[in-house]
Amino acid sequence: MTKTIHIIDVESGNLQSLANAIKRIGDYSISYIRSGTELQQKLPEISKLIFPGVGNYGHFVHEVFARGLSEPIKEYIASGKPVIGICVGLQAFFQTSEESPEVEGFGLIPLKLSKFNSHDPLFKCEGISKSVPHIGWNTIISTKENTSQLLYGMNPANKYYFVHSYAAIVSDEDIKKAEAEGWKLQLAKYGSERFVAAISKGNIFATQFHPEKSGFAGLKVIKSFLEDEKLITPSASTLVNKDPGIETTATGLSRRIIACLDVRSNENGDLVVTKGDQYNVKEASNDGGEEKVRNLGKPVELATRYFTQGADEVTFLNITSFRNSPLKDLPMLQVLKKAAETVFVPLTVGGGIKDMVDPETGALVPAVKVADLYFRSGADKVSIGSDAVTIAEQYYANGKKSTGKSSIETISSTFGAQAVVISVDPKRKYVSSPSETVMSVIEITDPTKYGPNGEKYCYYQCTSQGGRKTHELGALELCVACEALGAGEILLNSIDHDGSNKGYNLELLRQIKTKTSIPVIASSGAGNPSHFQEVFEMDCGVDAALGAGLFHRGEYTVNDIKKYLQDNAHMDVRYEINADI
């Protein structure tokens, strides 16, 4: 018999993947609740309530109270029936958050939320800060009082996906206080900071990580909640210790391997995954006829393949003509919806996310609404490319003052900084002297890498529109501006390295990473597993590495890369242990 699971929906973020995860687990149907009146009416029939949250704490809690949901939620909790909070849903149960100190939460848990410290003493790379937001796969650890049982199927041998800037960072005294009130805690560490990863008391269970985005390990957590498996006594074989030869990163996060799919329509109007050299995705015709789009496969099939191979994230970059009107981009929205049914790791989508005019009605549609359309179709993050260049140019022209109206700012303030990725497409430009430009230059110390006229300096000039348009703006200046405006992550491409298979642009990565404190994803140039090792071993703390062509061509699988990193570099990468559902 089909059981109905009720989900609180304040219309902020991706709930599609959560619904898909529940349906994947068993015979369940989903009912969304969007107002206090609706929740009050349905209280008698609800057996399981899910309270997920995405984005800015203040925005989310305000929506909960404005919709009249707070009192019915408290009434439901008081009834003793099970509830699970996820991410900001967890955070709403605390007293307050440094993110929005004027907004009070439910006050159920005697702790407060604060921002991670980017200047962590454990992170000792010279000139490098610990990245904030905390994005990636981390382990959970038990407190001294909670070591004999697994809370809702969580396994310290597995990794879970976190994406947040604020957390309940706890001291020993905080832990004692919470446990004295009957709370069971599972913690995680980000550098030297311990924080609440999951918490439970009576009928309340909540996670800071996203179980619906934590692969099969996360699905097991949801399954345990749905089937009332609150505490599980582990067997000796359940807790698999990590190989002592595997290096633990300074942050505690495993190295992220991201599979990227450039998606566009071909001559027949079908969406295909393609790949080019320096952004040229068409193949020359042998008979001199029209060049055709390089077709490497279907987007959903490839995304699912990479998920099963162990990809930590999947990114779709929409380079088709639909990007001029994402509002009518039904094919790409359908790709996201279908991918979210089978891919239970984070999905990022990029292409055309900006303020735009509806071509049919002439009405202005703000970027935050465009982003919401993608989130509701299954995306977790949006990638902003060309519009980010325009925004940064305006930021500097305005004396480094924000307007609060750009796509970066509006999306970040609604859905959180972690939902906004900046995709940077720079190209090396040589100069003879730093005085030739106002951009930050890099001194070239290797004579074999001097410019064509013996130039000893360079900077990376931003491009837009798929590399077709150049701007008098450096990649570093772009990234610094976007971080100041609220972006949460940087996807750093390199036109000079794209399709080269000669490795990532370490010079560019080092420059950006030393001047920013948000996570940086290395992109462009990976041709074999050693290139991933090289970028992770460099002295700039790259947070993730992205691959495309080497996966699409079938030369390597994602797990080939991970196995190489473990066997040859003894690096910590994510594998799921005993995560069958």
Residue pairs with C-beta under 8 A, 6 or more apart in sequence:
1 27
2 27
2 28
2 29
3 26
3 27
3 28
3 29
3 47
3 48
4 28
4 29
4 30
4 31
4 45
4 47
5 22
5 28
5 29
5 30
5 31
5 48
5 50
5 226
6 31
6 32
6 33
6 42
6 46
6 48
6 49
6 50
7 15
7 18
7 19
7 30
7 31
7 32
7 33
7 49
7 50
7 52
8 32
8 33
8 39
8 49
8 50
8 51
8 52
8 64
8 69
8 73
8 89
9 15
9 32
9 33
9 34
10 34
10 53
10 60
10 63
10 64
10 67
10 69
11 34
11 63
11 372
12 53
12 54
12 55
12 59
12 60
12 63
12 414
12 415
13 52
13 53
13 54
13 55
13 375
13 380
13 415
13 419
14 54
14 340
14 375
14 376
14 378
14 379
14 380
15 32
15 52
15 376
16 336
16 337
16 340
16 376
16 377
16 378
17 212
17 213
17 340
17 344
17 347
17 378
17 380
18 50
18 52
18 86
18 212
19 30
20 212
20 340
20 341
20 344
20 378
21 211
21 212
21 218
21 219
21 222
21 344
22 28
22 30
22 222
22 226
23 29
23 30
24 219
24 341
24 344
24 581
25 219
25 222
25 223
25 226
25 581
26 223
26 226
28 226
31 42
33 39
33 42
33 69
34 67
35 67
35 68
35 69
36 67
36 68
36 69
36 70
36 71
36 72
37 68
39 69
39 72
39 73
39 76
40 72
40 75
43 72
43 75
43 76
43 79
46 76
46 81
47 81
47 82
48 81
48 82
48 83
48 84
48 225
48 226
49 73
49 76
49 81
49 82
49 83
49 84
50 83
50 84
50 86
50 89
51 73
51 83
51 84
51 85
51 86
51 89
51 92
51 206
52 85
52 86
52 87
52 88
52 89
53 60
53 85
53 86
53 87
53 88
53 89
53 90
53 91
53 92
54 60
54 87
54 88
54 375
54 415
54 416
54 419
55 88
55 414
55 415
55 416
55 419
56 88
56 99
56 100
56 412
56 413
56 414
56 415
56 416
57 88
57 91
57 92
57 97
57 99
57 100
57 103
57 105
57 113
57 166
58 97
58 99
58 100
58 102
58 103
59 100
59 413
59 414
60 88
60 91
60 92
61 92
61 100
61 103
61 104
61 105
62 103
64 70
64 73
64 92
70 106
73 83
73 106
74 106
76 83
77 83
77 108
77 203
77 204
80 202
80 203
81 203
82 203
82 205
82 225
82 228
83 203
83 204
83 205
84 205
84 206
84 207
84 225
85 91
85 92
85 93
85 204
85 205
85 206
85 207
86 206
86 207
86 210
86 211
86 212
87 163
87 164
87 207
87 208
87 209
87 210
88 416
89 206
90 196
90 199
90 206
90 207
90 208
91 97
91 105
91 113
91 166
91 168
91 208
92 105
92 106
93 105
93 106
93 108
93 109
93 199
93 204
93 206
94 105
94 106
94 107
94 108
94 109
94 111
94 112
94 113
94 168
95 104
95 105
95 107
95 109
95 110
95 111
95 112
96 103
96 104
96 105
96 112
96 113
97 103
97 105
97 112
97 113
97 114
97 166
98 112
98 113
98 114
98 115
98 166
99 113
99 115
99 165
99 166
108 204
109 168
109 178
109 183
109 199
110 177
110 178
110 181
111 168
111 170
111 174
111 177
111 178
111 196
112 168
113 166
113 167
113 168
113 169
114 166
114 167
114 169
115 132
115 165
115 166
116 130
116 132
116 133
116 134
116 165
116 166
116 167
116 169
116 190
116 191
116 193
117 130
117 132
117 191
117 193
118 129
118 130
118 131
118 132
118 517
119 129
119 130
120 129
120 130
120 190
120 191
120 192
120 193
120 250
121 192
122 130
122 191
122 192
122 250
123 129
123 130
123 191
123 250
123 251
123 541
124 250
125 250
125 539
125 540
125 541
126 539
127 514
128 513
128 514
128 539
128 540
128 541
129 517
130 190
130 191
130 250
130 251
130 517
131 251
131 517
131 518
131 519
131 520
131 541
131 543
132 165
132 517
132 518
133 163
133 164
133 165
133 416
133 417
133 418
133 488
133 489
133 518
133 519
134 162
134 163
134 164
134 165
134 167
134 190
134 251
134 253
135 162
135 163
135 418
135 488
135 489
135 519
135 543
136 161
136 162
136 163
136 253
136 254
136 256
136 312
136 519
136 543
136 544
137 159
137 160
137 161
137 162
137 214
137 253
137 254
137 256
137 312
137 574
138 159
138 160
138 162
138 188
138 189
138 190
138 197
138 209
138 252
138 253
138 254
139 156
139 157
139 158
139 159
139 160
139 188
139 252
140 154
140 156
140 160
140 186
140 187
140 188
140 197
140 198
141 156
141 186
141 187
141 188
141 189
142 156
142 186
142 187
143 175
143 179
143 185
143 186
143 187
145 179
146 179
146 184
146 185
146 186
148 233
149 231
149 232
149 233
149 234
150 231
150 232
150 233
150 234
150 238
151 184
151 186
151 198
151 200
151 205
151 230
151 231
152 198
152 200
152 205
152 221
152 224
152 225
152 229
152 230
152 231
153 220
153 221
153 223
153 224
153 229
153 232
154 160
154 186
154 198
154 221
155 217
155 220
155 234
155 238
155 239
155 577
155 578
155 579
156 239
157 238
157 239
157 240
157 241
157 242
157 577
157 578
158 214
158 217
158 576
158 577
158 578
158 579
159 214
159 217
159 254
159 574
159 576
160 188
160 197
160 207
160 209
160 210
160 211
160 214
160 217
160 218
160 221
161 209
161 210
161 213
161 214
161 215
161 218
161 312
161 345
161 346
162 188
162 197
162 208
162 209
162 210
163 210
163 346
163 380
163 418
164 208
164 416
164 418
165 416
165 417
165 418
165 488
167 190
167 193
167 195
167 196
167 208
168 174
168 195
168 196
168 208
169 193
169 194
169 195
170 178
170 185
170 187
170 194
170 195
170 196
175 185
175 187
178 185
178 199
179 185
181 201
182 201
182 202
183 199
183 200
183 201
184 199
184 200
184 201
185 196
185 198
185 199
186 196
186 197
186 198
186 199
187 194
187 195
187 196
187 197
188 194
188 195
188 197
188 208
188 209
188 252
189 195
189 252
190 251
190 252
190 253
191 250
191 251
191 252
195 208
196 208
197 207
197 208
197 209
198 205
198 206
198 207
198 208
198 209
199 205
199 206
200 206
200 230
205 225
205 230
207 221
209 218
210 218
210 346
211 218
211 219
211 221
211 222
212 218
212 219
212 222
212 344
213 344
213 345
213 346
213 380
214 221
214 344
214 345
215 307
215 344
215 345
215 576
215 579
216 344
216 576
216 579
216 580
216 581
217 576
217 577
217 579
218 344
219 344
219 579
219 581
220 579
220 580
220 581
223 229
223 581
224 230
224 232
237 578
238 578
240 577
240 578
242 248
242 572
243 566
245 570
246 566
246 570
246 571
246 572
247 569
247 570
247 571
247 572
248 572
249 255
249 572
250 541
253 543
254 312
254 572
254 573
254 574
255 532
255 536
255 544
255 545
255 565
255 571
255 572
255 573
256 312
256 313
256 521
256 543
256 544
256 545
256 574
257 310
257 311
257 312
257 532
257 544
257 545
257 547
257 558
257 561
257 562
257 573
258 311
258 312
258 313
258 314
258 315
258 521
258 544
258 545
258 546
258 547
259 302
259 303
259 306
259 311
259 313
259 314
259 315
259 546
259 547
259 548
259 551
259 558
260 314
260 315
260 317
260 523
260 546
260 547
260 548
261 273
261 299
261 302
261 303
261 314
261 315
261 316
261 317
261 548
261 552
262 273
262 274
262 275
262 276
262 281
262 317
262 319
262 548
263 271
263 272
263 273
263 274
263 299
263 316
263 317
263 318
263 319
263 320
263 332
263 335
264 271
264 272
264 274
264 281
264 293
264 318
264 319
264 320
264 321
265 271
265 272
265 293
265 320
265 321
265 322
265 331
266 272
266 274
266 292
266 293
266 295
267 290
267 292
267 293
271 298
271 299
271 320
271 331
271 332
271 335
272 293
272 295
272 296
272 297
272 298
272 299
273 295
273 296
273 297
273 298
273 299
273 302
273 552
274 281
274 293
274 294
274 295
274 296
274 319
275 281
275 294
275 296
275 499
275 548
275 549
275 552
276 282
276 294
276 498
276 499
277 498
277 499
277 500
278 467
278 495
278 496
278 498
278 499
279 425
279 466
279 467
279 495
279 498
281 293
281 294
281 319
282 291
282 292
282 293
282 294
283 291
283 292
283 293
283 294
284 291
285 291
285 292
296 302
296 552
296 553
297 552
299 316
299 335
299 339
300 335
300 338
300 339
300 342
302 551
302 552
303 314
303 316
303 339
303 342
303 343
303 347
304 339
304 342
304 343
306 314
306 551
306 558
307 314
307 342
307 343
307 344
307 345
309 557
309 558
309 559
310 557
310 558
310 559
310 562
310 574
310 575
311 345
311 558
312 345
312 346
312 544
312 574
313 345
313 346
313 347
313 348
313 544
314 339
314 343
314 345
314 346
314 347
314 348
315 347
315 348
315 349
315 350
315 383
315 491
315 546
316 332
316 335
316 336
316 339
316 347
316 348
316 349
316 350
317 349
317 350
317 351
317 383
317 423
318 326
318 329
318 332
318 349
318 350
318 351
318 352
319 351
319 466
320 332
320 351
322 328
322 329
322 331
322 332
322 351
322 352
323 329
323 351
323 352
324 352
325 352
325 356
325 358
325 359
326 332
326 351
326 352
326 353
326 356
326 370
326 373
326 374
327 356
327 358
327 359
327 365
327 370
327 373
328 359
328 360
329 352
332 349
332 351
333 373
333 374
333 377
334 377
336 347
336 349
336 374
336 377
336 378
336 379
337 377
337 378
339 347
339 378
340 347
340 377
340 378
346 380
346 381
347 378
347 379
347 380
347 381
348 379
348 380
348 381
348 382
348 383
348 421
349 374
349 379
349 381
349 382
349 383
350 382
350 383
350 384
350 385
350 421
350 423
350 491
351 383
351 385
352 370
353 367
353 370
353 371
353 374
353 382
353 383
353 384
353 387
353 407
353 411
354 367
354 370
354 384
354 386
354 387
354 407
355 364
355 365
355 366
355 367
355 407
356 364
356 365
356 367
356 370
357 363
357 364
357 365
358 364
358 365
366 407
366 410
367 387
367 406
367 407
367 410
367 411
368 407
368 410
368 411
368 414
368 415
371 382
371 407
371 411
371 415
371 419
372 415
374 382
375 382
375 415
375 419
380 419
381 418
381 419
381 420
381 421
381 489
382 411
382 419
382 420
382 421
383 421
383 422
383 423
383 491
384 407
384 408
384 411
384 420
384 421
384 422
384 423
384 487
385 422
385 423
385 424
385 425
385 464
386 464
386 465
387 407
388 408
388 422
388 423
388 424
388 478
388 482
388 487
389 462
389 463
389 464
389 471
389 473
389 478
390 464
391 406
391 407
391 408
391 481
391 482
391 485
392 462
392 473
392 477
392 478
392 481
392 482
393 471
393 473
394 403
394 406
395 401
395 402
395 406
395 481
395 484
395 485
396 473
396 477
396 481
400 481
400 484
402 409
402 484
402 485
403 409
404 410
404 413
406 485
408 420
408 422
408 482
408 485
408 486
408 487
409 485
409 486
411 419
411 420
412 419
412 420
412 485
412 486
412 487
412 488
413 486
416 488
417 486
417 487
417 488
417 518
418 488
418 489
419 488
420 486
420 487
420 488
420 489
421 487
421 488
421 489
421 490
421 491
421 521
422 478
422 479
422 482
422 487
422 489
422 490
422 491
423 491
423 493
424 462
424 475
424 478
424 479
424 490
424 491
424 492
424 493
424 512
425 462
425 463
425 464
425 466
425 467
425 493
425 495
426 460
426 461
426 462
426 463
426 474
426 475
426 478
426 493
426 494
426 495
426 508
427 460
427 461
427 463
427 467
427 470
427 494
427 495
427 496
428 458
428 459
428 460
428 461
428 496
428 508
429 458
429 459
429 460
429 461
430 450
430 451
430 452
430 453
430 455
430 457
430 458
431 437
431 441
431 451
431 455
431 457
431 458
431 459
432 453
432 454
432 455
432 456
432 457
433 457
434 441
434 457
437 459
437 474
439 459
439 461
439 473
439 474
439 476
439 477
440 459
440 474
440 476
440 477
440 511
440 515
441 457
441 458
441 459
442 457
442 458
442 459
442 507
442 511
443 456
443 457
444 450
444 451
444 455
444 456
444 457
444 458
450 456
451 458
459 474
459 475
459 476
460 474
460 475
460 476
460 494
460 508
460 511
461 470
461 471
461 472
461 473
461 474
461 475
462 470
462 471
462 473
462 474
462 475
462 478
463 469
463 470
463 471
463 495
464 471
467 495
475 492
475 508
475 511
475 512
476 511
476 512
476 515
479 490
479 492
479 512
479 515
479 516
480 515
480 516
482 490
483 490
483 516
483 517
483 518
487 518
488 518
488 519
489 518
489 519
489 520
489 521
489 543
490 512
490 516
490 518
490 519
490 520
490 521
491 521
491 523
491 546
492 505
492 508
492 509
492 512
492 520
492 521
492 522
492 523
493 523
493 524
494 504
494 505
494 508
494 523
494 524
494 525
495 524
496 505
497 503
497 504
497 505
497 524
497 525
498 524
498 525
499 524
499 549
500 524
500 525
500 527
501 525
501 526
501 527
501 528
501 549
501 550
502 525
502 527
503 525
503 526
503 527
503 530
503 531
503 534
503 535
504 522
504 523
504 524
504 525
504 526
504 531
504 534
504 535
504 545
505 524
505 525
506 534
506 535
506 538
506 540
509 520
509 522
509 535
509 538
509 540
509 542
510 538
510 539
510 540
512 520
513 520
513 540
513 541
513 542
514 540
519 543
519 544
520 542
520 543
520 544
521 542
521 543
521 544
521 545
521 546
522 535
522 542
522 544
522 545
522 546
523 545
523 546
525 531
526 532
526 545
526 546
526 547
526 548
526 550
527 549
527 550
528 550
528 555
528 556
529 556
529 560
529 561
529 564
529 565
529 568
530 564
530 568
532 545
532 547
532 561
532 564
532 565
533 564
533 565
533 568
533 569
533 571
535 542
535 545
536 542
536 545
536 565
536 569
536 571
537 569
547 556
547 558
547 561
550 556
551 557
551 558
562 573
562 574
562 575
565 571
565 573
566 573
